[in-house]
Amino acid sequence: MFILFKIFHDIAFFSWDLGLTFVNLVLPNRPVGKVTPEGHPGYGGKWPEYIPPKEGDSRCSCPALNAMANHGILPRDGKNIQFKEMGRLIRTTYNFSSSFCYFVPHYAAEKVVKKDYNNDTFNLDELDHHNGIEHDASLCREDSALCPDQSKPHVEYITQLLAHATGKDKDGNPLLTMKDLAKYSSKRRADARSYNKKFTLGFIHRMFGSSNSSTMLTIFGGRVKDLETVLLEERLPENWESRVRGKMGLTFAAFNLTVTPVELMISEKKYLKEKAAKEANKDD
Ligand code: HEM
C-alpha cells in the first residue's frame, strides 16, 4: 500500500513540476527589479539587516539558508524552524518553484532530520547529518571527517572556486560557467578522495553536489561579485534579487538543464591527468 502511495505521490509531484515548467515557458518573466514579491523581505532589493551569527546560534553547511538566518528571514538563532515555513521563505527569497520548495524541505524532514514535515521543527545544524544531503568534496566546506563543524565557510575553497571563473558578463565582470564549476568540482573530488581516509561519494551525493553548486549558476547567475558576498559572508548583497525570473520560479525540470551537464562534465580522471602533465612539465 505504501509503495502504491509513493508511486502516486512521485507521479503527482513530477506532473506538478512539469506543469509549472510549461507555465514558465508561456508566461512572461517577472520584470527586473520585481522578482522578489511585494510585501516580502528583499522587495525592491532591500534585505533586512545582516547580523552575523552569535555564539550559540545554529548554522549549517548551506550558505543560502545561513544567509536567510543572518538577515532574519529565517529565525536569527537558526532554531525551531518549521519545514513548511522554510519552503515558503525559500520561494520568496530565491524564486524557486513551489514544487521545489515542497520537495526539498520534505526530503530534509523525512530523510535527513527524520522528523514530521507537518508538525515538527528543526535547528539548522541538524541538516549537517553526514551523507544525508551534506556530503564530501563540497565546494564551500572541508569534509566533515576533517572539520566536524560544518557551519562556517571554508575560505580557501571558495576563493579557489571563484578564481576558476572564465566567463564575462556584458560589462566585463567575471562569471562562473558550467565548465568552471565542473572543473573545480573535479579537483575537489579527486583531492578530497586522496587525503580524506573516510571519503565517500556515491551517485546520489554526486548529484546533490552538482545540484547545490548549480544554484550558483542559476539563482546567482554565476556572478562572482555576488557569490563572494553570499559564500564568504553568507549575506545577500544590497539590491540583489534572484537571477531566475520565471513567474513560477525555478522548477526541478528546468534546474536539471544545468545540474545534469555540470555533473556529466566532472571528471576526476581528466583533472588528475592534467595535474600529472603539469608536474611532468615542471620537472623537464
Ligand atoms: C530546504 C532547502 C535546502 C536544504 C535542506 C539545503 C541543504 C544543504 C546542505 C545540507 C548543503 C551542504 C551540502 C554539501 O555537503 O556540500 C547545502 C549546500 C549548498 N546549498 Fe543548500 N539547502 C537548501 C536550499 C538551498 C537554496 C534555496 C540554495 C540557493 C539559493 C542553496 C544553495 C546551496 C549552495 C550554494 C551550497 C554549497 C554547495 C557546496 O559547498 O558545494 N541551498 N545545502
Boltz pocket constraint, residues with backbone or C-beta under 6 A from the ligand:
constraints:
  - pocket:
      binder: B
      contacts: [[A, 61], [A, 62], [A, 63], [A, 64], [A, 65], [A, 86], [A, 90], [A, 94], [A, 96], [A, 104], [A, 105], [A, 108], [A, 127], [A, 128], [A, 133], [A, 134], [A, 135], [A, 136], [A, 137], [A, 138], [A, 139], [A, 140], [A, 141], [A, 209], [A, 212], [A, 213], [A, 215], [A, 216], [A, 219]]
      max_distance: 6.0
